[in-house]
C-alpha cells in the first residue's frame, strides 16, 4: 500500500464518497451538525494506521484529497459533534462509521456492545455515552475504481407489456444446485444452467431480492438464524460481500453482463425507507453517527424516531442530502452496474412528507425529471405501516405497482370463495379502477400470485394455515390470511385425487396470471413446484426451507408454465397498454371487451351480483388498424371455470372464420389444438377467432 503523504490537500466537495482520480483519492462527506470529520485509514490486516482530518468545508460537505493513494485502500469515518440524544444528536468519535457512498466493504459488522453509541445495560439507556472503540467489529470501506468493460453490449430494454418478471434470491436460487460452481453467489446466478433455465421458461426480467450490503440482526443470530431476505440495508452503493467469491464488485458486473447477453434484464429490490441502525436502541454504524438529525425523521421528542417501516427508523426524504444520496445510489446502479430498474420496498415511505403521502412529493418529482432514472423500470411496493400507508394505485407514471388485490382476488376465486367473479373480471382486465388515471398504462398493474413474502405457489394449494415455527416466534409472524387451501390434506400427500387437484389449481392460477392485462411476475421456484413446508415468512431461513428445491428430474409443471408464458407472448391481445373497459375504443369506436354468460348472453348486473356464479367468460377483440403482423386473430374468448363441465355458446363472428381452442389447463399439453366449445370442470380455456382472411 502506498504510504499517505501529508499534508492532506483541499480537494473537491463533489462527488461525495471516495473517488479515484489522477494522482490520488478525493474524499467528501455530508454532515450538517458535525464539528469535525476524521478519515481513518487501515492496512490490509484491519489495523488503523492513520487518522486524517478532512480540512475543507463547503456548506455541509467536508472534503479533502490525498495524493498518491490508490485503489484498495481501506478506510472509515469518525465524527466529532454533540452527543445530545434529547436534541437528536448522537455523535460519538469512538465509533467507526461506514461512508454512505462506499462502493465496496470488507465484510459485515460483528455484534458487540462496542457497536452501540451508549453503554449497553446502563440505567440511562441511550442517554449514556460509550467510549469503547468499535473499529475491531466494523467492516471497512474500500476505495475502488468501479469501471468495467461492458464491451458496448446493448441492454435488453423489454417494454413492460412484453415483460415477464421472475423474482429470485441470489443465494436461494442456486444454493441447492451441486452442478453450479460457486453456488449461492452472483456468478452462480448468471451461470449457464440458470440462464438456460430462465430462457427456456421464457422470462424476460429477473428481479433480485436485496443485494445492497445488509445486516444480520442480533436477535436472529441468537436464535441460530440469519437475515436471509436482506431488508436491513447499510450500504446503498456496495454489493453485499456474502454473495462474492473474491469480494470484488466486478463479480456483480459480470453477472449483469451475462444476463444481458442472454437477453434478460436485471431489476434490484432496494430498501431506502429505513436502515439497519434500527431504533434509538440500535447500533451506531453510519447515519446515526454521521448526522442523526439530518438523515432520519425524528419524533416530536427528537430522542426517538418516526417508524413508518416497522424497522425502527425512517429516512428523511425532505432533507436534500438524503434525497441526493438515494438518487446518486440509483444512478450508480444504472450507469455503473448496468441494472435495468428497481423495485422499491415500502415505497409509500419514500413519498411521505410531514403532511403524509404525496404522489407529487420530492422523491417522485426527482425521479420524474431525472434523465437516467425515468427511463428504467420502476416498481413500487405501494404501502408501509405508517398512517395512510396503503396507496395502491396512487403512484405517478412511470411507476408500476405490486398489486396485492390481484393476488388475493385470484386466489379467492380459484379457492371457491363466493361473490368473487366481479373482482376476477377487474383483475383480468388490468385493475383499471386503481390504475387508469393520469395517463398511466395498463402495465402499471404488476400482477402476481406469489412473491417472496408469503406462500409459494405449491404451498398455496397445499396448506390452509402457516407453519412458521422454525422462525422462533411461536408461529406469530407472517400473514394469517393467505387465501390458500390444502385441498383436503394439510401438507404433502400421496392421495392421487388431491395431487391432481393441486396440479390443476396451480395451472389455473398461472394461466390466469398470464391471461391478465398488466405485467406478470412469478416467484422463483414456482415453476418447479417448490415448497417451503408451509412457511409463509422465510425471511430468516437461509437453508433448505428458503432455498429453491430443484427436482432431480424434469417437472411437468415447468413445461406448463413455459407454455403459458409462450401463449401470452404469442397473443398481443393479452399484452395491451390501454385499459379495457368493455366500451367503445377511442382508436376505432369498436368495443374492446365483452363479458358474457356461458350461453353467450351479455352479463347483467344481476349476474355480477350472483354469489353462486362460478364462471367468467371474456371476449377480447383486436383493434381495427392493428398492424398486419399481429392480425392472426380477431378476438380471444377466455373462459375461467371453477364449476362443473360446461358447454359454451360461441359468440357470433362478424368477420367469418371460426373459434379454435388454443389453450386448455385440463390438458397435459395446454396449447394442443382440440375441437368443441366445452370447458372442463376447474379449467381455463382460451378460444381464438381464426379468420378466413388471416
C-alpha distance (Angstrom), angle and dihedral (degrees) to the residues before:
residue distance angle dihedral
X1 . . .
X2 3.79 . .
X3 3.85 110.3 .
X4 3.78 115.2 -113.1
X5 3.81 112.3 -111.3
X6 3.79 120.1 -146.1
X7 2.91 145.9 -100.6
X8 3.79 101.0 48.2
X9 3.80 111.5 -129.2
X10 3.83 126.2 -126.3
X11 3.81 97.4 -106.0
X12 3.82 123.9 173.9
X13 3.83 135.0 -59.5
X14 3.80 92.8 -134.2
X15 2.95 140.3 98.0
X16 3.78 99.7 30.8
X17 3.78 118.3 -127.9
X18 3.79 128.9 29.2
X19 3.80 112.8 -35.1
X20 3.80 124.2 -173.1
X21 3.80 109.1 -137.7
X22 3.77 134.9 166.2
X23 3.77 106.0 -65.2
X24 3.78 100.9 10.2
X25 3.80 148.1 -26.4
X26 3.80 129.1 -58.4
X27 3.82 119.3 -148.4
X28 3.82 124.9 -161.6
X29 3.81 127.6 173.2
X30 3.80 132.4 -179.8
X31 3.80 120.5 -134.8
X32 3.78 124.9 143.9
X33 3.80 98.8 -173.4
X34 3.83 103.6 35.0
X35 3.79 120.5 109.8
X36 3.80 96.0 -157.2
X37 3.83 137.8 8.5
X38 3.79 120.0 -149.9
X39 3.80 123.4 -164.2
X40 3.82 110.0 -148.0
X41 3.80 117.6 -155.6
X42 3.81 124.4 -157.2
X43 3.77 135.4 -167.9
X44 3.79 122.8 -127.3
X45 3.82 90.8 -89.6
X46 3.81 91.3 58.2
X47 3.81 96.4 -104.5
X48 3.79 115.1 146.2
X49 3.82 103.7 -123.5
X50 3.79 107.1 167.4
X51 3.80 139.9 19.6
X52 3.79 114.5 -156.3
X53 3.79 124.2 -175.2
X54 3.80 113.4 -138.8
X55 3.80 100.8 -120.3
X56 3.79 104.1 -157.3
X57 3.77 136.3 60.2
X58 3.79 128.8 -171.5
X59 3.76 112.1 -179.4
X60 3.79 104.1 -47.6
X61 3.82 96.8 -22.2
X62 3.81 120.0 99.2
X63 3.81 116.3 -162.0
X64 3.79 149.6 164.3
X65 3.80 142.6 166.0
X66 3.81 126.4 -126.5
X67 3.81 112.0 -159.6
X68 3.78 117.9 -145.3
X69 3.79 95.0 23.3
X70 3.79 114.3 132.3
X71 3.77 141.0 -165.1
X72 3.81 113.5 -67.9
X73 3.80 97.9 43.9
X74 3.81 111.6 141.1
X75 3.79 118.3 -139.1
X76 3.79 147.9 157.4
X77 3.80 138.8 -177.2
X78 3.78 137.1 -110.4
X79 3.79 122.5 -168.0
X80 3.79 132.5 -153.4
X81 3.77 118.0 -153.5
X82 3.80 143.4 103.6
X83 3.79 120.8 -40.6
X84 3.80 99.0 -152.1
X85 3.81 109.6 135.3
X86 3.78 90.5 177.5
X87 3.84 86.6 63.9
X88 3.81 94.5 40.5
X89 3.83 97.4 -102.1
X90 3.82 121.2 124.1
X91 3.81 106.2 167.3
X92 3.80 113.9 157.0
X93 3.84 119.3 169.3
X94 3.81 90.6 -161.8
X95 3.81 89.8 71.2
X96 3.79 119.6 82.4
X97 3.80 109.6 -138.3
X98 3.77 133.8 -154.7
X99 3.79 117.1 -120.3
X100 3.83 104.6 -116.8
X101 3.81 88.4 -138.5
X102 3.82 96.1 49.9
X103 3.81 110.1 137.9
X104 3.79 95.4 -162.7
X105 3.82 135.5 24.8
X106 3.79 129.8 -160.9
X107 3.79 93.6 -133.2
X108 3.80 140.7 -61.0
X109 3.81 135.7 -49.9
X110 3.80 116.1 -86.4
X111 3.77 111.1 -137.6
X112 3.80 111.7 -112.2
X113 3.79 134.8 138.7
X114 3.80 87.0 -108.5
X115 3.83 89.6 73.9
X116 3.80 90.5 69.9
X117 3.79 121.8 86.2
X118 3.80 90.1 -145.2
X119 3.80 131.1 52.5
X120 3.76 105.6 -86.7
X121 3.80 108.0 -127.0
X122 3.81 94.8 16.8
X123 3.80 115.9 144.3
X124 3.82 90.4 -123.2
X125 3.81 90.9 51.8
X126 3.82 112.0 -162.4
X127 3.80 92.6 1.3
X128 3.80 88.6 72.0
X129 3.82 122.1 86.0
X130 3.81 125.7 -128.5
X131 3.82 122.3 -152.9
X132 3.81 99.1 -171.4
X133 3.80 114.5 122.7
X134 3.81 110.1 -116.2
X135 3.82 96.4 -167.6
X136 3.84 95.8 100.0
X137 3.81 88.9 59.2
X138 3.79 100.2 41.7
X139 3.80 129.7 84.4
X140 3.78 115.5 -119.3
X141 3.76 125.7 -126.5
X142 3.81 116.3 -119.2
X143 3.79 126.5 -144.8
X144 3.80 108.2 -125.5
X145 3.76 139.7 171.8
X146 3.82 100.7 -137.1
X147 3.81 96.4 -163.2
X148 3.81 115.2 131.6
X149 3.79 134.3 -177.1
X150 3.80 102.7 -114.1
X151 3.81 90.9 175.9
X152 3.84 90.2 -132.6
X153 3.78 89.2 -74.8
X154 3.81 115.2 174.8
X155 3.78 119.6 -122.8
X156 3.82 114.9 -118.7
X157 3.85 92.1 -121.9
X158 3.80 97.0 -169.2
X159 3.79 112.3 -173.1
X160 3.80 114.6 -123.3
X161 3.79 92.8 -113.0
X162 3.81 88.7 57.6
X163 3.80 95.4 42.5
X164 3.80 130.4 106.9
X165 3.81 109.4 -174.0
X166 3.80 123.3 -149.6
X167 3.82 115.5 -160.1
X168 3.79 111.6 -150.7
X169 3.80 143.7 163.8
X170 3.81 115.6 -127.5
X171 3.78 94.6 -133.1
X172 3.78 98.7 27.4
X173 3.79 95.6 58.5
X174 3.80 95.3 53.8
X175 3.83 108.1 22.3
X176 3.80 91.9 89.5
X177 3.81 93.9 53.7
X178 3.80 117.7 96.7
X179 3.80 93.1 -177.2
X180 3.82 95.9 63.4
X181 3.81 120.4 81.5
X182 3.81 115.5 -127.8
X183 3.82 92.3 13.5
X184 3.78 111.9 -160.8
X185 3.81 95.2 33.1
X186 3.79 138.4 105.5
X187 3.81 89.1 -106.1
X188 3.80 91.7 52.3
X189 3.81 90.5 52.2
X190 3.79 90.4 63.3
X191 3.80 96.5 38.5
X192 3.80 119.4 130.9
X193 3.84 95.6 -102.4
X194 3.82 92.5 53.1
X195 3.79 94.0 44.6
X196 3.81 90.5 48.7
X197 3.80 90.8 49.2
X198 3.80 93.6 50.6
X199 3.80 94.4 44.5
X200 3.78 91.4 48.3
X201 3.79 90.6 49.4
X202 3.79 90.1 50.6
X203 3.80 103.1 -125.1
X204 3.79 118.1 150.9
X205 3.78 102.5 -165.3
X206 3.79 135.8 36.2
X207 3.80 118.0 -151.5
X208 3.79 111.7 -158.3
X209 3.79 123.4 -151.2
X210 3.83 111.0 -122.7
X211 3.80 114.6 -43.6
X212 3.80 98.7 167.2
X213 3.83 109.3 106.6
X214 3.80 109.5 -75.8
X215 3.79 139.8 -177.8
X216 3.79 132.3 -112.7
X217 3.80 104.0 -135.2
X218 3.80 115.3 -126.9
X219 3.80 94.7 -128.3
X220 3.81 88.8 59.4
X221 3.79 94.1 47.8
X222 3.80 89.1 50.2
X223 3.82 87.8 58.2
X224 3.80 92.6 48.4
X225 3.81 90.2 -106.2
X226 3.79 134.4 110.7
X227 3.79 142.2 -149.8
X228 3.80 97.5 -90.2
X229 3.80 101.6 168.6
X230 3.81 94.3 46.7
X231 3.80 105.0 -136.3
X232 3.83 94.5 147.5
X233 3.80 103.0 83.2
X234 3.79 125.2 -174.1
X235 3.83 101.0 159.7
X236 3.80 114.0 56.8
X237 3.82 93.6 -179.7
X238 3.80 102.7 31.7
X239 3.81 123.8 87.2
X240 3.79 108.5 -130.6
X241 3.82 108.8 -94.8
X242 3.81 93.7 -142.6
X243 3.81 89.9 77.0
X244 3.81 94.4 50.5
X245 3.78 129.5 90.0
X246 3.80 98.4 -159.3
X247 3.83 99.8 16.6
X248 3.79 91.9 -113.6
X249 3.79 119.9 136.4
X250 3.79 89.4 -140.5
X251 3.81 86.6 79.1
X252 3.79 89.5 66.7
X253 3.80 90.9 46.1
X254 3.79 91.0 49.7
X255 3.80 89.3 52.7
X256 3.80 92.2 52.6
X257 3.80 91.5 45.9
X258 3.80 92.2 53.3
X259 3.80 92.0 47.7
X260 3.79 90.6 51.7
X261 3.79 93.1 48.7
X262 3.81 86.9 53.9
X263 3.82 89.8 52.4
X264 3.81 94.5 -108.3
X265 3.80 124.4 130.6
X266 3.81 123.4 -141.0
X267 3.82 122.3 -136.9
X268 3.80 122.7 -176.7
X269 3.79 125.5 -143.0
X270 3.82 101.1 -137.3
X271 3.80 131.7 -167.2
X272 3.81 113.8 -151.6
X273 3.80 98.6 141.5
X274 3.83 95.5 81.3
X275 3.80 139.7 -1.2
X276 3.79 137.6 -130.3
X277 3.83 92.4 -101.6
X278 3.81 90.5 84.1
X279 3.80 123.6 -172.6
X280 3.81 129.0 -13.4
X281 3.81 86.5 -76.8
X282 3.80 92.3 58.2
X283 3.82 130.0 99.4
X284 3.80 126.4 -78.0
X285 3.82 105.3 -123.7
X286 3.81 107.9 133.7
X287 3.82 131.5 -26.7
X288 3.81 95.4 27.3
X289 3.80 90.0 58.8
X290 3.81 96.9 34.6
X291 3.81 95.5 55.4
X292 3.78 115.4 -36.0
X293 3.81 95.3 -175.4
X294 3.80 93.0 53.2
X295 3.80 102.2 43.6
X296 3.80 101.8 42.0
X297 3.78 135.3 54.4
X298 3.78 104.6 -117.0
X299 3.79 127.3 -156.0
X300 3.79 125.2 -117.5
X301 3.79 84.7 -87.0
X302 3.85 97.3 53.1
X303 3.79 91.5 -150.4
X304 3.81 85.9 79.4
X305 3.79 136.1 54.4
X306 3.77 134.6 -123.9
X307 3.80 103.6 -119.1
X308 3.81 112.5 -159.9
X309 3.80 92.4 151.9
X310 3.79 100.3 52.9
X311 3.80 89.8 -123.2
X312 3.80 100.4 98.1
X313 3.80 104.3 -91.6
X314 3.81 145.6 33.4
X315 3.80 127.3 -144.5
X316 3.81 115.7 -120.1
X317 3.80 107.8 -120.2
X318 3.77 91.2 -179.4
X319 3.80 88.4 71.0
X320 3.84 107.2 89.2
X321 3.81 93.1 -142.4
X322 3.81 92.0 53.1
X323 3.79 88.1 50.4
X324 3.81 89.6 47.1
X325 3.81 91.2 50.4
X326 3.80 93.0 52.7
X327 3.80 94.6 43.2
X328 3.82 91.3 47.4
X329 3.80 89.2 49.4
X330 3.80 93.4 50.8
X331 3.79 92.7 46.9
X332 3.81 90.3 48.4
X333 3.79 92.3 55.7
X334 3.81 91.0 48.3
X335 3.80 100.7 41.1
X336 3.80 102.0 31.9
X337 3.79 103.5 25.5
X338 3.85 94.5 32.2
X339 3.80 98.6 -135.2
X340 3.80 116.7 162.1
X341 3.79 103.4 -138.0
X342 3.77 149.6 -33.6
X343 3.78 142.4 -106.2
X344 3.80 108.1 -149.2
X345 3.80 115.3 -142.0
X346 3.85 113.0 -135.4
X347 3.78 89.4 -6.7
X348 3.80 94.1 -179.2
X349 3.81 87.3 74.9
X350 3.80 89.5 59.4
X351 3.79 90.9 55.6
X352 3.78 94.9 44.7
X353 3.78 121.7 110.4
X354 3.78 129.3 173.8
X355 3.81 86.5 -82.7
X356 3.81 94.4 53.3
X357 3.80 134.2 -99.8
X358 3.81 113.6 -12.0
X359 3.81 121.1 -173.1
X360 3.82 86.9 -162.4
X361 3.81 92.7 46.9
X362 3.81 127.1 130.4
X363 3.81 97.0 -86.6
X364 3.80 95.3 52.1
X365 3.80 91.9 43.6
X366 3.78 90.5 51.4
X367 3.81 91.9 49.9
X368 3.80 92.7 46.1
X369 3.79 94.9 55.0
X370 3.80 97.6 39.6
X371 3.84 110.2 105.7
X372 3.82 91.7 -153.9
X373 3.78 100.4 45.0
X374 3.79 102.8 36.8
X375 3.81 90.0 65.9
X376 3.82 98.8 54.1
X377 3.79 128.9 77.0
X378 3.81 112.3 -81.0
X379 3.80 119.6 -170.6
X380 3.80 124.9 179.9
X381 3.75 128.8 -153.7
X382 3.81 88.7 -145.4
X383 3.79 101.6 -146.6
X384 3.79 147.0 56.1
X385 3.80 131.7 176.9
X386 3.81 95.3 -101.9
X387 3.83 123.8 106.0
X388 3.80 110.1 -64.7
X389 3.78 88.5 3.7
X390 3.82 98.4 145.8
X391 3.81 103.6 88.0
X392 3.81 106.3 158.7
X393 3.79 107.9 167.8
X394 3.81 95.5 9.7
X395 3.79 98.8 102.2
X396 3.81 123.8 106.1
X397 3.79 126.0 -120.6
X398 2.98 133.6 -58.5
X399 3.82 89.4 37.4
X400 3.78 121.6 101.4
X401 3.81 116.9 -159.3
X402 3.78 137.0 -143.0
X403 3.80 102.5 -110.4
X404 3.79 106.6 -147.7
X405 3.82 89.7 172.0
X406 3.79 86.3 64.8
X407 3.81 91.8 53.2
X408 3.80 93.8 47.8
X409 3.81 98.0 43.0
X410 3.80 95.5 47.3
X411 3.79 91.6 48.5
X412 3.81 90.5 47.1
X413 3.79 93.8 51.6
X414 3.80 95.5 49.6
X415 3.80 91.6 42.8
X416 3.81 87.3 60.2
X417 3.80 101.1 -108.9
X418 3.78 111.5 163.9
X419 3.78 124.6 -113.8
X420 3.81 96.2 21.3
X421 3.81 101.8 117.5
X422 3.82 93.9 92.1
X423 3.81 90.2 51.1
X424 3.79 89.6 47.9
X425 3.80 90.3 53.3
X426 3.82 91.7 52.4
X427 3.79 92.3 49.8
X428 3.82 93.9 44.8
X429 3.81 90.6 53.7
X430 3.81 96.8 48.7
X431 3.83 105.9 -84.4
X432 3.80 91.1 -91.8
X433 3.85 95.1 175.3
X434 3.80 87.6 67.2
X435 3.78 103.1 35.5
X436 3.80 111.7 23.2
X437 3.78 99.3 98.5
X438 3.77 137.7 90.5
X439 3.79 92.5 28.2
X440 3.80 93.1 -66.1
X441 3.83 117.5 159.6
X442 3.80 126.0 -124.4
X443 3.81 88.1 -107.1
X444 3.82 87.1 73.3
X445 3.80 87.6 87.8
X446 3.81 107.2 83.3
X447 3.81 99.2 -157.7
X448 3.78 121.0 -155.2
X449 3.79 139.0 160.9
X450 3.80 94.4 -166.7
X451 3.80 138.2 14.1
X452 3.79 136.4 174.0
X453 3.81 88.8 -82.3
X454 3.81 106.2 69.5
X455 3.78 139.1 9.1
X456 3.78 121.6 -19.7
X457 3.79 115.0 -120.0
X458 3.80 92.0 -99.5
X459 3.79 91.6 48.9
X460 3.81 90.5 48.7
X461 3.80 88.4 66.1
X462 3.83 95.4 35.0
X463 3.81 105.9 48.2
X464 3.78 132.5 48.4
X465 3.81 94.3 -171.9
X466 3.80 135.3 32.5
X467 3.80 120.8 -98.2
X468 3.82 105.2 -159.0
X469 3.80 102.5 144.7
X470 3.80 90.6 120.8
X471 3.81 88.0 67.4
X472 3.79 90.5 69.1
X473 3.81 96.7 -124.8
X474 3.81 99.1 105.3
X475 3.82 90.6 -105.3
X476 3.82 91.5 -65.6
X477 3.81 94.7 120.5
X478 3.78 126.8 80.5
X479 3.80 131.4 38.7
X480 3.78 116.9 -47.1
X481 3.81 95.7 -164.3
X482 3.79 105.9 61.3
X483 3.82 100.4 153.8
X484 3.79 85.5 -129.9
X485 3.80 133.0 140.9
X486 3.80 130.5 -158.3
X487 3.83 92.1 -152.1
X488 3.81 91.7 -130.1
X489 3.82 105.8 -39.8
X490 3.80 127.8 59.4
X491 3.79 107.8 -123.2
X492 3.82 129.4 -21.4
X493 3.78 119.6 8.6
X494 3.79 140.1 171.9
X495 3.80 93.3 -150.6
X496 3.83 102.4 125.5
X497 3.80 94.1 -150.1
X498 3.80 93.1 53.0
X499 3.80 91.8 44.3
X500 3.81 90.1 52.0
X501 3.81 92.0 46.6
X502 3.78 91.3 51.3
X503 3.78 92.1 50.0
X504 3.81 90.9 50.4
X505 3.83 91.8 48.0
X506 3.81 90.9 51.1
X507 3.78 90.7 49.0
X508 3.79 91.1 50.8
X509 3.80 92.5 49.4
X510 3.81 93.9 49.9
X511 3.81 91.6 43.2
X512 3.80 91.6 52.0
X513 3.81 89.8 50.2
X514 3.79 93.0 52.1
X515 3.81 93.6 44.4
X516 3.81 94.2 52.3
X517 3.78 126.4 98.8
X518 3.79 111.0 -114.7
X519 3.81 132.6 52.1
X520 3.83 116.2 -49.3
X521 3.80 125.1 -141.8
X522 3.79 126.6 -172.9
X523 3.79 128.7 -167.4
X524 3.79 118.1 -116.0
X525 3.78 110.2 -101.2
X526 3.79 96.8 22.4
X527 3.78 88.3 103.6
X528 3.83 87.2 56.9
X529 3.83 95.9 48.2
X530 3.81 89.4 -110.8
X531 3.81 115.9 -174.7
X532 3.80 132.0 -162.1
X533 3.79 91.7 -164.0
X534 3.78 91.9 -104.0
X535 3.82 94.5 -53.0
X536 3.79 105.6 141.5
X537 3.81 96.4 -179.5
X538 3.80 106.3 47.3
X539 3.81 93.0 160.0
X540 3.81 91.4 127.1
X541 3.80 100.0 36.5
X542 3.80 107.8 102.8
X543 3.80 90.3 167.1
X544 3.79 141.2 68.8
X545 3.82 90.4 -49.8
X546 3.80 93.2 61.5
X547 3.80 99.0 30.5
X548 3.79 123.2 87.5
X549 3.79 109.9 -100.8
X550 3.81 105.7 -137.6
X551 3.82 111.8 -153.4
X552 3.78 119.3 -123.2
X553 3.79 90.6 -127.6
X554 3.78 134.8 27.8
X555 3.80 113.7 -67.9
X556 3.83 112.4 -136.9
X557 3.80 88.0 -145.1
X558 3.79 88.6 65.7
X559 3.80 88.9 59.9
X560 3.79 90.3 51.1
X561 3.82 92.3 51.0
X562 3.79 89.2 48.5
X563 3.81 90.4 52.5
X564 3.81 93.1 46.9
X565 3.81 91.7 52.3
X566 3.80 91.0 45.5
X567 3.81 90.7 50.5
X568 3.79 90.6 54.0
X569 3.79 90.3 49.1
X570 3.81 91.8 50.8
X571 3.81 95.4 52.7
X572 3.83 118.8 62.4
X573 3.81 90.5 -170.0
X574 3.81 87.7 73.8
X575 3.80 93.3 52.8
X576 3.79 106.0 52.4
X577 3.79 124.0 150.2
X578 3.80 93.3 -154.2
X579 3.78 119.3 77.3
X580 3.79 118.1 -111.7
X581 3.80 112.3 -129.1
X582 3.80 102.6 167.2
X583 3.78 90.2 -112.4
X584 3.80 138.8 95.3
X585 3.77 115.9 -54.4
X586 3.77 120.5 -127.5
X587 3.79 90.1 -136.3
X588 3.81 96.4 64.1
X589 3.82 109.4 -7.3
X590 3.81 91.9 -113.1
X591 3.82 125.5 124.1
X592 3.80 113.3 -100.0
X593 3.79 100.6 -160.8
X594 3.80 138.3 24.5
X595 3.79 124.3 -164.2
X596 3.79 109.7 -152.2
X597 3.74 141.8 -179.4
X598 3.78 119.6 -123.3
X599 3.83 89.1 -98.6
X600 3.80 90.9 57.4
X601 3.81 97.1 -105.5
X602 3.81 118.6 130.8
X603 3.78 116.6 -97.1
X604 3.82 114.1 -100.4
X605 3.76 127.1 -158.0
X606 3.78 90.2 -104.2
X607 3.81 88.0 57.6
X608 3.80 93.0 50.4
X609 3.80 89.1 50.2
X610 3.82 94.1 50.3
X611 3.84 105.8 112.8
X612 3.81 91.0 -160.2
X613 3.80 95.5 56.4
X614 3.79 107.8 121.5
X615 3.80 103.8 172.0
X616 3.80 134.2 68.4
X617 3.81 122.5 -165.5
X618 3.80 118.1 -169.5
X619 3.80 125.6 -177.6
X620 3.81 113.0 -162.7
X621 3.79 117.9 -169.4
X622 3.77 129.3 -155.9
X623 3.80 115.7 -118.7
X624 3.78 116.6 -110.3
X625 3.75 111.7 -110.6
X626 3.78 91.0 36.8
X627 3.82 110.3 150.0
X628 3.77 112.5 -85.0
X629 3.79 93.4 -119.9
X630 3.81 91.0 69.0
X631 3.80 97.2 40.7
X632 3.77 94.9 99.3
X633 3.77 88.9 118.1
X634 3.74 135.9 23.4
X635 3.80 95.8 -152.6
X636 3.78 147.0 -4.0
X637 3.78 124.7 -135.3
X638 3.81 109.2 -153.5
X639 3.80 118.4 -167.5
X640 3.81 122.1 -171.9
X641 3.79 108.3 -173.0
X642 3.79 123.8 178.3
X643 3.81 92.2 165.6
X644 3.79 133.8 70.8
X645 3.79 125.7 -48.8
X646 3.79 109.0 -67.6
X647 3.78 137.4 -173.6
X648 3.79 112.5 -128.9
X649 3.79 120.6 -143.5
X650 3.76 103.6 -135.8
X651 3.82 117.5 -129.0
X652 3.79 116.6 -116.1
X653 3.79 115.7 -92.0
X654 3.82 110.6 -137.6
X655 3.81 93.5 -169.8
X656 3.78 96.2 49.4
X657 3.77 124.4 -118.5
X658 3.77 127.1 100.4
X659 3.79 143.5 -88.7
X660 3.82 111.5 -102.9
X661 3.82 125.3 -168.8
X662 3.79 105.8 -120.8
X663 3.80 104.8 162.8
X664 3.81 131.5 27.2
X665 3.83 128.1 168.6
X666 3.81 91.1 -159.8
X667 3.80 89.8 68.9
X668 3.79 125.9 75.6
X669 3.79 87.1 -136.3
X670 3.79 97.8 50.1
X671 3.80 96.6 -170.5
X672 3.80 97.6 46.4
X673 3.82 109.8 124.2
X674 3.81 113.4 -120.5
X675 3.79 135.1 168.4
X676 3.79 133.2 -110.7
X677 3.81 135.6 52.3
X678 3.80 96.9 -109.3
X679 3.79 120.9 121.2
X680 3.79 118.8 -153.6
X681 3.78 122.4 -128.4
X682 3.82 114.0 -81.8
X683 3.76 94.7 8.6
X684 3.78 144.3 124.2
X685 3.78 116.7 -136.8
X686 3.79 130.1 179.8
X687 3.79 122.8 -161.8
X688 3.78 120.5 -165.3
X689 3.82 125.6 -147.2
X690 3.80 101.7 -127.2
X691 3.81 107.4 -164.4
X692 3.79 123.3 -147.8
X693 3.81 91.7 -130.9
X694 3.83 96.4 44.9
